[in-house]
Amino acid sequence: MEFEKIASVSLTDNIYKSLLGKILSGEWKPGDWFPAERDVAEQMGVSRSSLHHAVLQLERDGFVSVLPRKGTQVADYRKKPTPQSLSVIMTYGSEELDEPLFHDLMDIRRLVEIECTRRACSNIYASTMEEMRAIADRLAEENAAVPELIYRYHYMLTQASGNSIFAMMFRAFEPVLMVLIARHYSLRAVDLREAAAMHGELLDHIAAKDEDAAAECVERILAQGVNVLERKYKPAE
């Protein structure tokens, strides 16, 4: 039995992630021009060849446009994405997202989870309900595992819908969702006992097969998270 060698993360990959972060965080906006590659390479302490390969990867993924004799410009990846653009965003492991992208992600999560909640009222298994109930009970303990517990609970909610594609969609966003969930529950503005009560209430509505009440409850849970996280976008008073 033979195995392929595992390649380590290359310098080009690290450059790519650094430049991508500036784009997805909103520091570099659509239409902005990159500084000259020689200047960027010098500031980063890398070769122009490595930098150029990273820029070409960004172009393939739909985040920049390389224009001959003009330079490199940040592309409007929301309006003109490539097939790779969404995949890159799904695996982006940073809380530094620009505000429109953050709200777009939260809108998708809201739509998926509300529909999954409604379907769970008819399709959830007793074993799934039992595990989710145990998670909800643990949330009030204020332990370091809260982000993992929250992610597991909401992932199981998508599984309880009975639609495997909804669960796959949620799982595909795991890296960025885990970062945002961890950020949310690291803030003192979050009352874990209240969060535990809301997650328990949601299960009560699902158990009662009350789709409207369950949908309203999960929307309330998600709105609380958005309200906490979006404070970073508001100017300091």
N, C-alpha and C positions, 0 to 999 in steps of 0.2 A: 504494500500500500504506500503510495507516494503523496506528499503534500507540497503545496506551493509555498515559497518563502513569504513571510509576512513583512511587508515594507513598513518602515517607520514613517512617522509624519515628516514630510519633506519641508524644506525651507520655503518652497513655493506655496505649499499649503498654509503655512503660518502667515505668509505675506497676504495671501488671498483672504484669510479670516480677518486679518487686521483691516484691510481695505473694505471688506464687506461690512464690518462693524460700523465703519464711518457712514456707509450708505444706509443701512437698516436702522441706525440710530437717528438718522436725520441730520447728522453733522454735515454730510454732503448730500445735497438735494438734487432732484431731477433737473437737468439743465446746467448744473455746475460743471466747470472744467477742472480736470485733475491738474495739479502742478506738474511741471516738466518731470519726466521719468528720472532724469539724472539727479534732480533735486530730491525727489522722494527716495530714490535708492540711497543717496548719500545720508539723508536723515535717518533712514531705517538701518543703515549699516549693512546693506545687502548689494549684490551685483545687479546691474541693470538687466541682465539676462533673466535672473530669477524673478525680478519685479515684472518684467514684460510678460513672462509666462503666466504669472498670477493675473495680470490685467486681461490677457486673452481668455483665461478661464472665466473671469467676471463677464466678459463679452458673450461667451457661449451660454452663460447662465442668465443672460438678459439684464444685467445690472449696469453695464456701461456700453457705450458705442465708441469704437476706435475709428476716428475719421482721418484718412490720409492727409498729411500736410496741415492738419488743424490741431489734432491732439485727441485726448480721451475725455468724453463727456458722460456724466451720470445719466443713465437712461431712466425713462419713466416705466419702471418694471411692473407697475400696476396696470397700466393701459396696454403695454406691449410686452407681456412676459414671454419667455421661451418655455418649452416643456419642462425645463429644469428649475425654473424660478420658484415654483411652489415647494418643490422638494427641498431646496436650499433653505427656504424660510421655515419649513416644518422642523428642520434639524438645527435651527439656530439656537444655541444655548446661552443666550444672554437676555437680561431684562432690559437692555438698552435698545428699545424699539421706538421709532418715531411715532408720534401720536396717531396719525391716520392708520398706520399699520397695526398698532395696538388695538384700536377700536374695530378694525376689520377682523382681526383674529377673534376678538371677544364676540362679535356678531355671529361668526361661524359657530363658535362654541355654544352660544345661546340657542341658535336655531337647532343644532344637533341635539343638545341635551333636553330641550323642551319636548321635541318630538320623541326622543327616546323615553322620556319620563311618561308621556302619554301611553306609549306602547307597553311600557313595563307594567302598567296597571293591569294588563291582561296576560302578559307573558312571563313575568318574573317567577323564577323557581324558589321554592321554600328555602333551599340551601343558600341561594344568593341573598335572599332577604335576611337570613340569619347572619351571614358574614357581614353584610352591610350594617346591620344593627349593631354588631360587635364593634365595628369601626367607629360608628357614631358615638357609642358609649365611651370609647377610648379617647376621643377628641378632647374631652374636658380635662384630661390628665396633664395637659401642657408639657408634653415630652418632645424630645427632639425629632421624633418620627412623624410629626404632624403633616408635613408636606407629602410624605409618601402615603400616609393614611388617606389624606384628602384625594390624592390622585387615584389611589386604588378604588376608593368609594365611587368616584365619578366614572372611572373606567368600567366598573362593574355595572353601573347604571346604564351605560351604553350597551353592554352585553345583554342586560335584562330586557332590552327592547326586542330581542329576537331577530334583529337585523345585523348580520355580521359586518356589513359594509360600514354602518355607523360606528361600530366598535373599532374597525380598522382605521377609520378616519381619525377618531380620537387618539388611538395609539400612535398614529403617524406623527402627531403633534407633541408627543411626549417630551422631547428635550425642552422646547420653548415653554410648554405648559408647566413642567416641573420647576423651571426657573421662576416663572411668574407666581406660582402657588407658594413657593418658598419665600419669595419677597413679600407676598401678601401676609402670610402668617408669621413673618418675622417682625412686623410692625406692631407697635404697642396699641395702635388704634383697633386691633382685632381682639374681640372678646371670645376666647375659645369656648367658654361655657355657652354663650349665645350661639356660636357656630354649631356646637354639638346638638343643641336643642333644635335648631333649624333642620339639621340633617336627620335627626330623629323624627321630626314632624313630617318631613318628606316621605319617609318610609310608612308612617301612619296613613297618609293619604293614598299611597300606592297600595297598601294592604286593603284599604277600604274601596279600592278601584275607583277613586274619585279623580278622574283625569284633570278636570279644571283646577281643583285645589292643588293637586300635585304639580301641575304646570306652573301655577302661580308661585308655589313655594320654591321650586328650583330656579325660577326667574329671580326671585328675591335673593336667593343665595348667591347667584352669579352677579347680580347688581351690586351687592355688598362688596364683592371682590373688585369689581370695576371701579366703584367709588373710592376705594382705598388706593388702588394702584394709580388711578389717573391724577392723583394729587401731585405727582411728580411733574406733570405737565403744566400745572397752574403756577403763575408767577408768585413769588414770595410776597407776602403783604408786609 
